[in-house]
Amino acid sequence: MAAVRIAPRLRSLPLLLPGPDAAATAAAVHRSCSSCGGSLAALAPARLRAMSSSSSSSSVSPSPYTTLVGRVSCEREIKKSKFIAIAAPVPDERAAMSFLNEVSDPRATHNCWAYKLGEQFRYNDDGEPSSTAGKPIYSAIISSGIDMVMVVVIRYFGGIKLGTGGLVRAYGGVASECLKDAPTCLVKPKARVGMEVPFDLLGTVYHQLQHYQAEDIKQDYDTGKDGTVMVMFKLEYEKIENLGNAALLLPLKYSAFDSTIVLSSNFRLEFPNVNGRIMFY
């Protein structure tokens, strides 16, 4: 588990307001902090981004991507062979294979396909000469700029051979035509985040969550420790870094023993959907 302990004594810290200078402000404060010797400057934007964007079991990329709104299809006849392309958005490989099983026609001569799930991709020629069907379909997906998508091209042989070049043009062409004018949408992947927050900071935290447009905000008083509540929500991956920077400088309650600000003695920010967890505590 990746963890970062925040300096226990900082005499005066304002709330870090969201903005482009948030990371620089955080680094400057930590460099001037004798308690931590500037060691927390390691939490630079690149480092935080690398931790929060680590690959997980999901195929979804943390970056925004364009995908299909729904299923689309098109049909073409080329030298008496019928080609039917069917495309659909798919969240993972299991969904892609389920879609393939659903639309494939056992009566067809070939059911060729390709999918792209972020950096993960596969394609299959289903009996056509190597690289004449699946690869052109995949190339059409790449050219379209659409992600998290699968395209299946079904061929019913019409009696005239197309040759390798003709097959490449046929499969790639019908796949491109299918995707060309298909309705698309921009998807911004979200992470589930949990924050263990002292009661007296709930208002401040909710202000930050509203600013970053967090969704599905819930409170769990049973999970949090004494005097705290677990606040759970969904947040776009691209906004996690800025929220983390703001959390670093939240002015938590004064400690009873020396009236200095104690940062994060009972405050925790977790990112459970990545390899390891980032925790401010």
Secondary structure, DSSP 8 states (H G I E B T S, - for coil): ---B---S-BS------SSTTHHHHHHHHHHT-TTTTTGGGG--HHHHHHHHT---SS---SS-EEEESS-EEEEEEETTEEEEEEEEE-SSHHHHHHHHHHH--TTSSEEEEEEEETTEEEEE-TTSSTTSSHHHHHHHHHHHT--SEEEEEEEE--S---HHHHHHHHHHHHHHHHHHT--EEEE--EEEEEEEEEGGGHHHHHHHHHHTT-EEEEEETTTS-TTEEEEEEEEEHHHHHHHHHHHHT----B-TTTS-B--SSS-EEE-TTSSS---B-
